[in-house]
Amino acid sequence: MTIHRRLLLPLTICGAVTFAPAVSSGTAAAATMPPRKELVRAINHVRAAYGLGHVRGAPALRRIALSHSEDMLRREYFAHTSPTGSTLAYRVQRSGFVRGYSWTAGETLAWGVGTQGSARATAVAWLKSSEHRAIMLSGAYHWVGIGRNCGHFLGHANACVWTADFVRRW
């Protein structure tokens, strides 16, 4: 999902979702890193390979991404818009991160079980999906918030649900 927003102007929304395919786990050093940081590292590794600058983690964006992943797991849905109607634009605005700025945002989602739910597998899956790839490799984004929650999801034990909220503000 990509959202372009100028203060007090209408939104433009496009969507993207994926199920992460099986990929081998990362290095031993990555195993000691928190999963959300591991995914930011994987995203930045891919961006660097394409000559793009890195995205930086933002605590306010991390909170809304984590909240969305938790909500999807708890209510067992997989979508950019929650059953109560909460959208990416609503979540980003409420975070306070873009207050006083014009901004654009994009969201990518993934879920998987076992190694399919790892940070590395998620980054690889997003790179293989044209919609997710466009968001992950957009030079427009400078900030990201990563959320991950694991548990029983859509009939699968030990599933991990990921949300990545990318933002540019100016």
Secondary structure, DSSP 8 states (H G I E B T S, - for coil): -EEEE-TTS--EEE-------------HHHHTS-HHHHHHHHHHHHHHHTT----EE-HHHHHHHHHHHHHHHHHT--SSS-TT---HHHHHHHHTTTTTS-EEEEEEEEEEEGGGGSHHHHHHHHHHSHHHHHHHT-TT--EEEEEEEEEEETTEEEEEEEEEEEEEE-
